[in-house]
Amino acid sequence: MLNHKLSRKAQLFLLGALLGVAIFLLVYGTAPLNVANDAFCRGGYIEKDIQQHYAGWLFYKRSAIGWPLGVTDAVNYPGGVSVAYTDSIPLLAALCRPLAAALGGTFQYFGWFTLVCFALQGGFGALLCSLFAGGLFAPLAGSLVFAASPVLIERAFRHTSLGAQWLVLAALYCYFVCKRQGLYASRGLFLLNVLAVGIHPYFLPMTYAVTLALLLEYAVQKRQWLRPAVYLGSNMVCTAALGWALGLLYGTATSGGQALYGYFAMNLNALWNPVGVNGVLYSRLLPAQNQVGGNYDAFAYLGLGVLAALPVALVLARRRLAGYLRRHWALCLCCVVLTAFAVSNVITANGVTLATLPLPASFIKLFSVFRSGGRLFWPVYYLLVLAAFTGLARLPQAAVWVAMFAMVQLWDVSPALIQRHDAMRNAQTVDAFPTEMQSSFWQTASGRYAHLESVEGMQADSLHLALWAADNDMTTNDPFAARYDETALAAERQTALDALVNGDLQNDTLYLFATEGAFLQAVEPVKDAAWCGWVTSTDGTASWYVIAPGLQGKTFDALCTPYDENYPLRLADYTDALWNRGVLDSTKKTVCFMDSPFARAKLDGAAYLCAGGREYPILAVDDHDAGWLMVTLEIDDATILWDEELTTK
């Protein structure tokens, strides 16, 4: 009898995994499985995030092996950062590094990782469904729904590491098996919690929530607290140990982006809102709903099959519902907490913010560790899918109902599957996000420098810039990671700026500035030892201010404006309550420039500010506000000087 049960489990897992593989191949084809094919990584499949993941891997695989294993000092140089914070799947990066070195050349593991995720999603989906339905057919039909889950398709190859949603299914399977057997100590849950930290930290609160529910229910029922506590403590120690080994505890990487907890909250319409990133619809019937702010990251569309089956499941379970809640009280409590965290204190419905509940600043800072809180709804999401399946599996002729459930679900979400298929096919031939680094300057600078120093600001086209630096064996301090030490970065940048101001130029370093004002503060002392100037993209939407040692005297294409006696003045692009892009709102006669030796030299003794063939008398130059030069002109409306190249006379 035992062998028969094991045999059935093995069959279900294998067949479910094959269904997951089939979904993967139908949607994405075989091209991503070629480890030498990185076109979809460089082009930015769906959105640019995968460029970040791939750039992190490129920097990591050529860095010297050190400890912690997952840290590369080539990013966030010289401090370094864990590739966990570039979402490069740190455990897999560490394991694949020797293989990549042995094979040489291009090597990407994102395709095979995603294939395995689909296989495990299907396999654990089948096992989970088999706990609530007999035979092979019904659990496999349920497995198909899990393998084609909209939240999985939405993340695959976009946020690749977040495709490991099988961790949630496996945790739920272990929970229900242990509940039935009256156990609390699950080797499977223990391993899942440890693995989660090596794939993506966002899975930790999900798998640990399920683990905690199992332990609490056992402890309360059996009145045994010590052994569950020891189990939980040892599990957390092992999880922390792997996180430490992979560099998640390295440094003080706590910053990254301006969005805080509440911005990426789950909209109250998320379960029936079929719109994904870039407006992709996951339903043939249901219309797109409105969203607010970062609600798109909390995408949680259930699918028409699940939405239709859930009321049936609720009606069928109405008499047993109280018993379910009593038996699984801790799991239900965890679901309530995860849902509340996902909705956040910024409560949104459709296109409206209903309320913003006040939270102490310390709570906001703490919760912002998982600022994309909408993702934490996934255990609840998959329990809802399981509940829909279980309800239909209890009907007479269950196999027929479950088959209809799967067919309706796949039919409903098929537009998104087709769109994702086309997007992957196009990603093999066309850059979805072509680089803006089109100037001949970049070709000339390739291979000349060991370091890329982002002296100020987030650089334009930063992910293509990171790929360019990685391809040229450069280090970069540009923070394209999801987490970095903002204070340390600011201090390192100030040190670099001070060195330039003092005329200390490193010949192996390419210096970049995001704004002209900072560039003009630094350039004058080093202009004779480097090519200095302004580099733009073809369409002018991206620009960099550059100090390139050793390239002085070089001539580049029309996208480059050298810093010389003909270099123009421009208004500071400064806006606040009083200023609008460098023009004083109240009079529109005063403009501002960032204080720099260049601006002072241009304005010193000048009588006119000139633009477009016209001369505007200078009435006053005021430098009492440190860091700024404010110039009052005889002009009706100085906003006509926006974006103009200015000279003085």
Sequence and secondary structure as in RCSB ss.txt:
>XXXX:A:sequence
MLNHKLSRKAQLFLLGALLGVAIFLLVYGTAPLNVANDAFCRGGYIEKDIQQHYAGWLFYKRSAIGWPLGVTDAV
NYPGGVSVAYTDSIPLLAALCRPLAAALGGTFQYFGWFTLVCFALQGGFGALLCSLFAGGLFAPLAGSLVFAASP
VLIERAFRHTSLGAQWLVLAALYCYFVCKRQGLYASRGLFLLNVLAVGIHPYFLPMTYAVTLALLLEYAVQKRQW
LRPAVYLGSNMVCTAALGWALGLLYGTATSGGQALYGYFAMNLNALWNPVGVNGVLYSRLLPAQNQVGGNYDAFA
YLGLGVLAALPVALVLARRRLAGYLRRHWALCLCCVVLTAFAVSNVITANGVTLATLPLPASFIKLFSVFRSGGR
LFWPVYYLLVLAAFTGLARLPQAAVWVAMFAMVQLWDVSPALIQRHDAMRNAQTVDAFPTEMQSSFWQTASGRYA
HLESVEGMQADSLHLALWAADNDMTTNDPFAARYDETALAAERQTALDALVNGDLQNDTLYLFATEGAFLQAVEP
VKDAAWCGWVTSTDGTASWYVIAPGLQGKTFDALCTPYDENYPLRLADYTDALWNRGVLDSTKKTVCFMDSPFAR
AKLDGAAYLCAGGREYPILAVDDHDAGWLMVTLEIDDATILWDEELTTK
>XXXX:A:secstr
 HHHHHHHHHHHHHHHHHHHHHHHHHHH SGGG TT  HHHHHTSSSTHHHHHHHHHHHHHTS   SSTTEETTB
STTT EEGGGGTS HHHHHHHHHHHHHH S    HHHHHHHHHHHHHHHHHHHHHTTS SSHHHHHHHHHHHT H
HHHHHTTTSGGGG THHHHHHHHHHHHHHHHT    HHHHHHHHHHHHH TTHHHHHHHHHHHHHHHHHHHHT  
HHHHHHHHHHHHHHHHHHHHTTTTSTT  B SS  TTTT   TTGGG  B GGG B  SSS      TTGGGG  
   HHHHHHHHHHHHHTTTTHHHHHHHTHHHHHHHHHHHHHHH SEEEETTEEEEE    HHHHHHHGGG  GGG
GGHHHHHHHHHHHHHHHHTSTTHHHHHHHHHHHHHHHHHHHHHHHHHHHHHHTTS SS  S  SHHHHHHTTT S
EEEEEES  TTHHHHHHHHHHTT EE    SSSB HHHHHHHHHHHHHHHHTT   TTEEEEESSHHHHHHHHGG
GGGGEEEEEEE TTSS EEEEEEET TT    TTEEE STT  B      SSSEETTEETTTS EEEEE  HHHH
HHHTT  EEEETTEEEEEEEEE  STTEEEEEES S GGGGTT  BEE 
